[in-house]
Amino acid sequence: MQEARLKILKQLVAEEPNEPFNKYALAMEYMNIDQSEALTLLTNIKNEHSNYLPTYYQLGGILTENENYEEAEKIYLEGISLATKQENDKILKELKGAFQRMKDEAEDW
């Protein structure tokens, strides 16, 4: 079943390469099976579609899980800034919460 979803999502990305949602959906599918691939996809989305706000939460989360706290901080702060500019209070709250949890987890960093 998962292989079928991956195949469909890869096809959607190929058909609509400028649609960040399709790339994001593919990255989310990889989150549980290949976190390295998910990290690569999310980084590419951030670089190619910097206004696609959901990317920042997930990318910051992966970086935090990998204890790459400095990079996670940078991503979270960029996301917080973008959410503020886009006046997206829901994602702003989520990003701030994730950033605070990361800081609490990484006290010594």
N, CA, C and O atoms as a printed pandas DataFrame, in Angstrom:
     atom_number atom_name residue_name chain_id  residue_number  x_coord  y_coord  z_coord
0              1         N          MET        A               1    0.818   -1.197    0.000
1              2        CA          MET        A               1    0.000    0.000    0.000
2              3         C          MET        A               1    0.864    1.264    0.000
3              4         O          MET        A               1    0.605    2.205   -0.750
4              5         N          GLN        A               2    1.897    1.269    0.856
5              6        CA          GLN        A               2    2.757    2.445    0.928
6              7         C          GLN        A               2    3.499    2.669   -0.390
7              8         O          GLN        A               2    3.669    3.808   -0.825
8              9         N          GLU        A               3    3.934    1.593   -1.013
9             10        CA          GLU        A               3    4.616    1.711   -2.302
10            11         C          GLU        A               3    3.695    2.337   -3.351
11            12         O          GLU        A               3    4.133    3.129   -4.185
12            13         N          ALA        A               4    2.428    1.972   -3.295
13            14        CA          ALA        A               4    1.456    2.533   -4.247
14            15         C          ALA        A               4    1.298    4.029   -4.013
15            16         O          ALA        A               4    1.237    4.800   -4.970
16            17         N          ARG        A               5    1.228    4.451   -2.746
17            18        CA          ARG        A               5    1.113    5.887   -2.447
18            19         C          ARG        A               5    2.359    6.629   -2.898
19            20         O          ARG        A               5    2.266    7.718   -3.465
20            21         N          LEU        A               6    3.531    6.042   -2.649
21            22        CA          LEU        A               6    4.773    6.677   -3.094
22            23         C          LEU        A               6    4.790    6.845   -4.608
23            24         O          LEU        A               6    5.179    7.894   -5.121
24            25         N          LYS        A               7    4.370    5.820   -5.305
25            26        CA          LYS        A               7    4.353    5.874   -6.767
26            27         C          LYS        A               7    3.424    6.982   -7.254
27            28         O          LYS        A               7    3.777    7.741   -8.156
28            29         N          ILE        A               8    2.250    7.074   -6.664
29            30        CA          ILE        A               8    1.287    8.111   -7.057
30            31         C          ILE        A               8    1.842    9.501   -6.760
31            32         O          ILE        A               8    1.760   10.399   -7.598
32            33         N          LEU        A               9    2.405    9.676   -5.570
33            34        CA          LEU        A               9    2.949   10.980   -5.196
34            35         C          LEU        A               9    4.132   11.384   -6.075
35            36         O          LEU        A               9    4.247   12.544   -6.469
36            37         N          LYS        A              10    4.997   10.442   -6.377
37            38        CA          LYS        A              10    6.116   10.739   -7.279
38            39         C          LYS        A              10    5.604   11.154   -8.656
39            40         O          LYS        A              10    6.159   12.053   -9.289
40            41         N          GLN        A              11    4.553   10.500   -9.109
41            42        CA          GLN        A              11    3.967   10.847  -10.394
42            43         C          GLN        A              11    3.381   12.261  -10.357
43            44         O          GLN        A              11    3.546   13.030  -11.304
44            45         N          LEU        A              12    2.700   12.599   -9.266
45            46        CA          LEU        A              12    2.139   13.951   -9.138
46            47         C          LEU        A              12    3.244   15.010   -9.130
47            48         O          LEU        A              12    3.100   16.068   -9.743
48            49         N          VAL        A              13    4.339   14.721   -8.438
49            50        CA          VAL        A              13    5.472   15.652   -8.416
50            51         C          VAL        A              13    6.044   15.826   -9.822
51            52         O          VAL        A              13    6.372   16.940  -10.228
52            53         N          ALA        A              14    6.161   14.735  -10.555
53            54        CA          ALA        A              14    6.685   14.798  -11.922
54            55         C          ALA        A              14    5.751   15.589  -12.840
55            56         O          ALA        A              14    6.208   16.333  -13.708
56            57         N          GLU        A              15    4.447   15.424  -12.644
57            58        CA          GLU        A              15    3.475   16.112  -13.493
58            59         C          GLU        A              15    3.341   17.591  -13.157
59            60         O          GLU        A              15    3.089   18.412  -14.039
60            61         N          GLU        A              16    3.509   17.931  -11.883
61            62        CA          GLU        A              16    3.373   19.316  -11.435
62            63         C          GLU        A              16    4.575   19.706  -10.570
63            64         O          GLU        A              16    4.447   19.835   -9.353
64            65         N          PRO        A              17    5.729   19.892  -11.188
65            66        CA          PRO        A              17    6.942   20.139  -10.413
66            67         C          PRO        A              17    6.954   21.470   -9.650
67            68         O          PRO        A              17    7.761   21.651   -8.739
68            69         N          ASN        A              18    6.080   22.385  -10.011
69            70        CA          ASN        A              18    6.038   23.674   -9.321
70            71         C          ASN        A              18    4.974   23.731   -8.231
71            72         O          ASN        A              18    4.719   24.794   -7.664
72            73         N          GLU        A              19    4.354   22.592   -7.936
73            74        CA          GLU        A              19    3.322   22.522   -6.888
74            75         C          GLU        A              19    3.954   22.013   -5.593
75            76         O          GLU        A              19    4.249   20.824   -5.478
76            77         N          PRO        A              20    4.166   22.909   -4.610
77            78        CA          PRO        A              20    4.844   22.475   -3.386
78            79         C          PRO        A              20    4.046   21.462   -2.565
79            80         O          PRO        A              20    4.640   20.642   -1.865
80            81         N          PHE        A              21    2.720   21.502   -2.636
81            82        CA          PHE        A              21    1.932   20.556   -1.842
82            83         C          PHE        A              21    2.256   19.111   -2.202
83            84         O          PHE        A              21    2.371   18.265   -1.315
84            85         N          ASN        A              22    2.405   18.819   -3.491
85            86        CA          ASN        A              22    2.717   17.447   -3.914
86            87         C          ASN        A              22    4.069   16.998   -3.357
87            88         O          ASN        A              22    4.213   15.862   -2.906
88            89         N          LYS        A              23    5.041   17.881   -3.390
89            90        CA          LYS        A              23    6.363   17.560   -2.844
90            91         C          LYS        A              23    6.289   17.362   -1.330
91            92         O          LYS        A              23    6.937   16.478   -0.771
92            93         N          TYR        A              24    5.488   18.201   -0.688
93            94        CA          TYR        A              24    5.311   18.100    0.760
94            95         C          TYR        A              24    4.645   16.775    1.127
95            96         O          TYR        A              24    5.063   16.106    2.072
96            97         N          ALA        A              25    3.613   16.401    0.382
97            98        CA          ALA        A              25    2.926   15.133    0.630
98            99         C          ALA        A              25    3.894   13.960    0.470
99           100         O          ALA        A              25    3.852   13.006    1.246
100          101         N          LEU        A              26    4.756   14.033   -0.526
101          102        CA          LEU        A              26    5.754   12.984   -0.731
102          103         C          LEU        A              26    6.726   12.938    0.449
103          104         O          LEU        A              26    7.069   11.858    0.930
104          105         N          ALA        A              27    7.164   14.090    0.908
105          106        CA          ALA        A              27    8.070   14.143    2.062
106          107         C          ALA        A              27    7.410   13.543    3.297
107          108         O          ALA        A              27    8.057   12.823    4.058
108          109         N          MET        A              28    6.122   13.836    3.500
109          110        CA          MET        A              28    5.411   13.287    4.660
110          111         C          MET        A              28    5.285   11.765    4.560
111          112         O          MET        A              28    5.323   11.069    5.575
112          113         N          GLU        A              29    5.139   11.261    3.367
113          114        CA          GLU        A              29    5.063    9.810    3.174
114          115         C          GLU        A              29    6.395    9.155    3.547
115          116         O          GLU        A              29    6.426    8.036    4.059
116          117         N          TYR        A              30    7.491    9.865    3.283
117          118        CA          TYR        A              30    8.815    9.329    3.599
118          119         C          TYR        A              30    9.186    9.460    5.076
119          120         O          TYR        A              30   10.146    8.830    5.521
120          121         N          MET        A              31    8.459   10.251    5.834
121          122        CA          MET        A              31    8.829   10.513    7.231
122          123         C          MET        A              31    9.034    9.231    8.041
123          124         O          MET        A              31    9.948    9.168    8.863
124          125         N          ASN        A              32    8.218    8.227    7.829
125          126        CA          ASN        A              32    8.315    7.007    8.630
126          127         C          ASN        A              32    9.144    5.904    7.994
127          128         O          ASN        A              32    9.443    4.901    8.643
128          129         N          ILE        A              33    9.519    6.077    6.727
129          130        CA          ILE        A              33   10.263    4.994    6.079
130          131         C          ILE        A              33   11.691    5.373    5.712
131          132         O          ILE        A              33   12.556    4.502    5.614
132          133         N          ASP        A              34   11.950    6.667    5.508
133          134        CA          ASP        A              34   13.293    7.110    5.128
134          135         C          ASP        A              34   13.433    8.584    5.495
135          136         O          ASP        A              34   13.227    9.470    4.666
136          137         N          GLN        A              35   13.790    8.826    6.758
137          138        CA          GLN        A              35   13.850   10.200    7.243
138          139         C          GLN        A              35   14.892   11.035    6.506
139          140         O          GLN        A              35   14.737   12.250    6.383
140          141         N          SER        A              36   15.928   10.409    6.027
141          142        CA          SER        A              36   16.943   11.117    5.256
142          143         C          SER        A              36   16.344   11.674    3.962
143          144         O          SER        A              36   16.612   12.815    3.584
144          145         N          GLU        A              37   15.538   10.862    3.298
145          146        CA          GLU        A              37   14.869   11.313    2.071
146          147         C          GLU        A              37   13.864   12.413    2.389
147          148         O          GLU        A              37   13.749   13.382    1.638
148          149         N          ALA        A              38   13.137   12.273    3.493
149          150        CA          ALA        A              38   12.184   13.306    3.903
150          151         C          ALA        A              38   12.918   14.621    4.161
151          152         O          ALA        A              38   12.440   15.683    3.762
152          153         N          LEU        A              39   14.069   14.558    4.821
153          154        CA          LEU        A              39   14.872   15.747    5.093
154          155         C          LEU        A              39   15.307   16.412    3.796
155          156         O          LEU        A              39   15.229   17.634    3.666
156          157         N          THR        A              40   15.762   15.618    2.841
157          158        CA          THR        A              40   16.183   16.151    1.544
158          159         C          THR        A              40   15.020   16.827    0.834
159          160         O          THR        A              40   15.165   17.932    0.311
160          161         N          LEU        A              41   13.878   16.174    0.814
161          162        CA          LEU        A              41   12.697   16.737    0.141
162          163         C          LEU        A              41   12.247   18.030    0.805
163          164         O          LEU        A              41   11.959   19.011    0.118
164          165         N          LEU        A              42   12.184   18.043    2.119
165          166        CA          LEU        A              42   11.751   19.250    2.828
166          167         C          LEU        A              42   12.734   20.405    2.624
167          168         O          LEU        A              42   12.325   21.555    2.464
168          169         N          THR        A              43   14.012   20.095    2.630
169          170        CA          THR        A              43   15.018   21.136    2.378
170          171         C          THR        A              43   14.855   21.713    0.976
171          172         O          THR        A              43   14.952   22.924    0.781
172          173         N          ASN        A              44   14.610   20.847    0.013
173          174        CA          ASN        A              44   14.393   21.315   -1.352
174          175         C          ASN        A              44   13.141   22.174   -1.463
175          176         O          ASN        A              44   13.139   23.187   -2.163
176          177         N          ILE        A              45   12.079   21.774   -0.777
177          178        CA          ILE        A              45   10.845   22.575   -0.799
178          179         C          ILE        A              45   11.127   23.950   -0.217
179          180         O          ILE        A              45   10.722   24.962   -0.788
180          181         N          LYS        A              46   11.818   23.993    0.913
181          182        CA          LYS        A              46   12.139   25.281    1.534
182          183         C          LYS        A              46   12.943   26.161    0.595
183          184         O          LYS        A              46   12.700   27.364    0.501
184          185         N          ASN        A              47   13.899   25.563   -0.098
185          186        CA          ASN        A              47   14.740   26.338   -1.009
186          187         C          ASN        A              47   13.996   26.782   -2.274
187          188         O          ASN        A              47   14.237   27.876   -2.784
188          189         N          GLU        A              48   13.102   25.942   -2.774
189          190        CA          GLU        A              48   12.401   26.235   -4.022
190          191         C          GLU        A              48   11.080   26.970   -3.820
191          192         O          GLU        A              48   10.638   27.704   -4.704
192          193         N          HIS        A              49   10.454   26.779   -2.672
193          194        CA          HIS        A              49    9.137   27.360   -2.384
194          195         C          HIS        A              49    9.169   27.927   -0.961
195          196         O          HIS        A              49    8.469   27.434   -0.076
196          197         N          SER        A              50    9.969   28.947   -0.751
197          198        CA          SER        A              50   10.222   29.451    0.605
198          199         C          SER        A              50    8.974   29.985    1.300
199          200         O          SER        A              50    8.981   30.146    2.520
200          201         N          ASN        A              51    7.907   30.262    0.559
201          202        CA          ASN        A              51    6.675   30.748    1.173
202          203         C          ASN        A              51    5.722   29.627    1.567
203          204         O          ASN        A              51    4.630   29.897    2.066
204          205         N          TYR        A              52    6.118   28.368    1.351
205          206        CA          TYR        A              52    5.256   27.245    1.697
206          207         C          TYR        A              52    5.455   26.932    3.178
207          208         O          TYR        A              52    6.353   26.177    3.552
208          209         N          LEU        A              53    4.629   27.505    3.984
209          210        CA          LEU        A              53    4.784   27.546    5.434
210          211         C          LEU        A              53    4.829   26.189    6.145
211          212         O          LEU        A              53    5.632   26.041    7.067
212          213         N          PRO        A              54    4.022   25.193    5.777
213          214        CA          PRO        A              54    4.062   23.917    6.519
214          215         C          PRO        A              54    5.441   23.257    6.557
215          216         O          PRO        A              54    5.734   22.474    7.460
216          217         N          THR        A              55    6.263   23.569    5.599
217          218        CA          THR        A              55    7.598   22.974    5.507
218          219         C          THR        A              55    8.434   23.258    6.755
219          220         O          THR        A              55    9.187   22.395    7.207
220          221         N          TYR        A              56    8.307   24.450    7.306
221          222        CA          TYR        A              56    9.179   24.873    8.389
222          223         C          TYR        A              56    8.970   24.045    9.662
223          224         O          TYR        A              56    9.934   23.716   10.353
224          225         N          TYR        A              57    7.736   23.713    9.966
225          226        CA          TYR        A              57    7.446   22.910   11.152
226          227         C          TYR        A              57    8.059   21.517   11.023
227          228         O          TYR        A              57    8.735   21.045   11.938
228          229         N          GLN        A              58    7.824   20.869    9.901
229          230        CA          GLN        A              58    8.326   19.508    9.695
230          231         C          GLN        A              58    9.845   19.478    9.593
231          232         O          GLN        A              58   10.486   18.598   10.168
232          233         N          LEU        A              59   10.422   20.420    8.873
233          234        CA          LEU        A              59   11.874   20.470    8.719
234          235         C          LEU        A              59   12.551   20.729   10.063
235          236         O          LEU        A              59   13.546   20.087   10.399
236          237         N          GLY        A              60   12.009   21.668   10.822
237          238        CA          GLY        A              60   12.549   21.932   12.156
238          239         C          GLY        A              60   12.455   20.705   13.044
239          240         O          GLY        A              60   13.356   20.439   13.839
240          241         N          GLY        A              61   11.371   19.959   12.911
241          242        CA          GLY        A              61   11.186   18.749   13.708
242          243         C          GLY        A              61   12.216   17.680   13.401
243          244         O          GLY        A              61   12.778   17.074   14.312
244          245         N          ILE        A              62   12.463   17.450   12.136
245          246        CA          ILE        A              62   13.478   16.453   11.759
246          247         C          ILE        A              62   14.854   16.879   12.260
247          248         O          ILE        A              62   15.609   16.066   12.792
248          249         N          LEU        A              63   15.169   18.146   12.089
249          250        CA          LEU        A              63   16.476   18.627   12.544
250          251         C          LEU        A              63   16.612   18.491   14.062
251          252         O          LEU        A              63   17.683   18.156   14.568
252          253         N          THR        A              64   15.530   18.751   14.775
253          254        CA          THR        A              64   15.545   18.590   16.233
254          255         C          THR        A              64   15.749   17.129   16.602
255          256         O          THR        A              64   16.559   16.821   17.477
256          257         N          GLU        A              65   15.028   16.227   15.951
257          258        CA          GLU        A              65   15.184   14.792   16.223
258          259         C          GLU        A              65   16.620   14.339   16.006
259          260         O          GLU        A              65   17.110   13.453   16.705
260          261         N          ASN        A              66   17.288   14.946   15.042
261          262        CA          ASN        A              66   18.675   14.595   14.739
262          263         C          ASN        A              66   19.673   15.414   15.552
263          264         O          ASN        A              66   20.879   15.377   15.307
264          265         N          GLU        A              67   19.140   16.157   16.528
265          266        CA          GLU        A              67   19.939   16.988   17.426
266          267         C          GLU        A              67   20.779   18.022   16.691
267          268         O          GLU        A              67   21.862   18.391   17.144
268          269         N          ASN        A              68   20.278   18.478   15.571
269          270        CA          ASN        A              68   20.913   19.567   14.826
270          271         C          ASN        A              68   20.206   20.858   15.250
271          272         O          ASN        A              68   19.484   21.477   14.469
272          273         N          TYR        A              69   20.433   21.245   16.506
273          274        CA          TYR        A              69   19.662   22.309   17.130
274          275         C          TYR        A              69   19.896   23.687   16.516
275          276         O          TYR        A              69   18.964   24.484   16.402
276          277         N          GLU        A              70   21.121   23.965   16.125
277          278        CA          GLU        A              70   21.394   25.280   15.537
278          279         C          GLU        A              70   20.630   25.469   14.228
279          280         O          GLU        A              70   20.052   26.529   13.991
280          281         N          GLU        A              71   20.628   24.452   13.391
281          282        CA          GLU        A              71   19.905   24.535   12.125
282          283         C          GLU        A              71   18.399   24.545   12.376
283          284         O          GLU        A              71   17.661   25.259   11.697
284          285         N          ALA        A              72   17.944   23.757   13.343
285          286        CA          ALA        A              72   16.512   23.739   13.681
286          287         C          ALA        A              72   16.068   25.119   14.162
287          288         O          ALA        A              72   14.998   25.598   13.787
288          289         N          GLU        A              73   16.894   25.755   14.993
289          290        CA          GLU        A              73   16.558   27.106   15.471
290          291         C          GLU        A              73   16.392   28.055   14.291
291          292         O          GLU        A              73   15.433   28.824   14.232
292          293         N          LYS        A              74   17.324   27.996   13.364
293          294        CA          LYS        A              74   17.268   28.863   12.184
294          295         C          LYS        A              74   15.970   28.622   11.403
295          296         O          LYS        A              74   15.300   29.574   11.004
296          297         N          ILE        A              75   15.623   27.370   11.190
297          298        CA          ILE        A              75   14.414   27.025   10.429
298          299         C          ILE        A              75   13.167   27.499   11.168
299          300         O          ILE        A              75   12.285   28.114   10.569
300          301         N          TYR        A              76   13.092   27.214   12.470
301          302        CA          TYR        A              76   11.924   27.644   13.240
302          303         C          TYR        A              76   11.776   29.170   13.213
303          304         O          TYR        A              76   10.669   29.679   13.034
304          305         N          LEU        A              77   12.870   29.891   13.389
305          306        CA          LEU        A              77   12.788   31.351   13.392
306          307         C          LEU        A              77   12.379   31.897   12.021
307          308         O          LEU        A              77   11.626   32.868   11.943
308          309         N          GLU        A              78   12.866   31.285   10.948
309          310        CA          GLU        A              78   12.425   31.684    9.610
310          311         C          GLU        A              78   10.934   31.427    9.444
311          312         O          GLU        A              78   10.209   32.258    8.897
312          313         N          GLY        A              79   10.485   30.274    9.918
313          314        CA          GLY        A              79    9.069   29.935    9.832
314          315         C          GLY        A              79    8.209   30.882   10.649
315          316         O          GLY        A              79    7.143   31.300   10.196
316          317         N          ILE        A              80    8.660   31.224   11.846
317          318        CA          ILE        A              80    7.927   32.167   12.698
318          319         C          ILE        A              80    7.812   33.518   12.010
319          320         O          ILE        A              80    6.749   34.138   12.027
320          321         N          SER        A              81    8.888   33.968   11.413
321          322        CA          SER        A              81    8.864   35.235   10.685
322          323         C          SER        A              81    7.886   35.185    9.509
323          324         O          SER        A              81    7.107   36.114    9.295
324          325         N          LEU        A              82    7.939   34.096    8.759
325          326        CA          LEU        A              82    7.053   33.941    7.604
326          327         C          LEU        A              82    5.590   33.854    8.042
327          328         O          LEU        A              82    4.722   34.471    7.425
328          329         N          ALA        A              83    5.315   33.096    9.098
329          330        CA          ALA        A              83    3.942   32.968    9.590
330          331         C          ALA        A              83    3.415   34.317   10.062
331          332         O          ALA        A              83    2.239   34.629    9.874
332          333         N          THR        A              84    4.281   35.111   10.671
333          334        CA          THR        A              84    3.893   36.452   11.103
334          335         C          THR        A              84    3.545   37.316    9.895
335          336         O          THR        A              84    2.526   38.007    9.892
336          337         N          LYS        A              85    4.391   37.275    8.873
337          338        CA          LYS        A              85    4.135   38.050    7.649
338          339         C          LYS        A              85    2.861   37.600    6.957
339          340         O          LYS        A              85    2.113   38.421    6.426
340          341         N          GLN        A              86    2.611   36.286    6.964
341          342        CA          GLN        A              86    1.423   35.750    6.302
342          343         C          GLN        A              86    0.181   35.840    7.193
343          344         O          GLN        A              86   -0.921   35.480    6.777
344          345         N          GLU        A              87    0.373   36.324    8.418
345          346        CA          GLU        A              87   -0.710   36.448    9.391
346          347         C          GLU        A              87   -1.441   35.121    9.596
347          348         O          GLU        A              87   -2.668   35.068    9.668
348          349         N          ASN        A              88   -0.650   34.056    9.687
349          350        CA          ASN        A              88   -1.191   32.720    9.904
350          351         C          ASN        A              88   -0.978   32.357   11.372
351          352         O          ASN        A              88    0.032   31.757   11.742
352          353         N          ASP        A              89   -1.950   32.734   12.194
353          354        CA          ASP        A              89   -1.811   32.577   13.639
354          355         C          ASP        A              89   -1.730   31.126   14.081
355          356         O          ASP        A              89   -1.030   30.815   15.044
356          357         N          LYS        A              90   -2.429   30.238   13.398
357          358        CA          LYS        A              90   -2.418   28.824   13.775
358          359         C          LYS        A              90   -1.018   28.231   13.616
359          360         O          LYS        A              90   -0.491   27.611   14.540
360          361         N          ILE        A              91   -0.427   28.423   12.451
361          362        CA          ILE        A              91    0.914   27.874   12.229
362          363         C          ILE        A              91    1.950   28.631   13.062
363          364         O          ILE        A              91    2.929   28.038   13.516
364          365         N          LEU        A              92    1.745   29.917   13.263
365          366        CA          LEU        A              92    2.647   30.691   14.110
366          367         C          LEU        A              92    2.698   30.092   15.510
367          368         O          LEU        A              92    3.778   29.923   16.076
368          369         N          LYS        A              93    1.538   29.773   16.068
369          370        CA          LYS        A              93    1.467   29.174   17.399
370          371         C          LYS        A              93    2.161   27.812   17.415
371          372         O          LYS        A              93    2.886   27.495   18.358
372          373         N          GLU        A              94    1.939   27.006   16.372
373          374        CA          GLU        A              94    2.570   25.683   16.297
374          375         C          GLU        A              94    4.084   25.796   16.215
375          376         O          GLU        A              94    4.802   25.051   16.881
376          377         N          LEU        A              95    4.570   26.726   15.400
377          378        CA          LEU        A              95    6.015   26.912   15.256
378          379         C          LEU        A              95    6.647   27.401   16.566
379          380         O          LEU        A              95    7.708   26.924   16.969
380          381         N          LYS        A              96    5.990   28.343   17.213
381          382        CA          LYS        A              96    6.517   28.839   18.485
382          383         C          LYS        A              96    6.554   27.729   19.527
383          384         O          LYS        A              96    7.510   27.626   20.296
384          385         N          GLY        A              97    5.517   26.901   19.553
385          386        CA          GLY        A              97    5.487   25.783   20.494
386          387         C          GLY        A              97    6.593   24.780   20.211
387          388         O          GLY        A              97    7.264   24.316   21.133
388          389         N          ALA        A              98    6.788   24.443   18.939
389          390        CA          ALA        A              98    7.841   23.492   18.566
390          391         C          ALA        A              98    9.226   24.061   18.895
391          392         O          ALA        A              98   10.109   23.340   19.361
392          393         N          PHE        A              99    9.400   25.349   18.648
393          394        CA          PHE        A              99   10.667   26.002   18.944
394          395         C          PHE        A              99   10.947   25.967   20.446
395          396         O          PHE        A              99   12.073   25.693   20.860
396          397         N          GLN        A             100    9.932   26.240   21.261
397          398        CA          GLN        A             100   10.106   26.213   22.713
398          399         C          GLN        A             100   10.422   24.806   23.203
399          400         O          GLN        A             100   11.286   24.626   24.062
400          401         N          ARG        A             101    9.721   23.801   22.658
401          402        CA          ARG        A             101   10.002   22.405   23.041
402          403         C          ARG        A             101   11.435   22.032   22.697
403          404         O          ARG        A             101   12.107   21.344   23.466
404          405         N          MET        A             102   11.906   22.493   21.523
405          406        CA          MET        A             102   13.278   22.205   21.126
406          407         C          MET        A             102   14.250   22.853   22.111
407          408         O          MET        A             102   15.218   22.222   22.535
408          409         N          LYS        A             103   13.996   24.093   22.469
409          410        CA          LYS        A             103   14.883   24.780   23.419
410          411         C          LYS        A             103   14.892   24.077   24.767
411          412         O          LYS        A             103   15.942   23.949   25.398
412          413         N          ASP        A             104   13.721   23.619   25.213
413          414        CA          ASP        A             104   13.647   22.905   26.486
414          415         C          ASP        A             104   14.418   21.590   26.416
415          416         O          ASP        A             104   15.095   21.205   27.369
416          417         N          GLU        A             105   14.308   20.900   25.267
417          418        CA          GLU        A             105   14.987   19.612   25.076
418          419         C          GLU        A             105   16.499   19.788   24.997
419          420         O          GLU        A             105   17.260   18.930   25.443
420          421         N          ALA        A             106   16.911   20.881   24.440
421          422        CA          ALA        A             106   18.342   21.091   24.164
422          423         C          ALA        A             106   18.922   22.165   25.077
423          424         O          ALA        A             106   19.595   23.086   24.615
424          425         N          GLU        A             107   18.662   22.044   26.355
425          426        CA          GLU        A             107   19.112   23.064   27.311
426          427         C          GLU        A             107   20.606   23.342   27.236
427          428         O          GLU        A             107   21.038   24.484   27.393
428          429         N          ASP        A             108   21.380   22.321   27.002
429          430        CA          ASP        A             108   22.836   22.481   27.008
430          431         C          ASP        A             108   23.400   22.987   25.685
431          432         O          ASP        A             108   24.582   23.317   25.588
432          433         N          TRP        A             109   22.556   23.044   24.683
433          434        CA          TRP        A             109   23.047   23.436   23.378
434          435         C          TRP        A             109   23.211   24.896   23.370
435          436         O          TRP        A             109   23.621   25.466   22.359
